[in-house]
């Protein structure tokens, strides 16, 4: 399975990158937060993994974060 990195943006939706993507370091220096890593084979799987706490708390998809997928993630 591909491994992805979640990068929280102070400007909007979280971003999905490959773990070794050079953009992650640049973005962290600009105030972004490396939120963690996950295994995912599809964008939908990554979406539900990232929003798992909201799902557990009974929120609906309208309340979930949208994710911005970058080509380096391979999803």
Secondary structure, 3 states (H helix, E strand, C coil): CEEEEEEECCCCCEEEEECCCHHHHHHHHCCCEEEEEEEECCHHHHHHHHCHHHHHCCCCHHHCCCEEECHHHCC
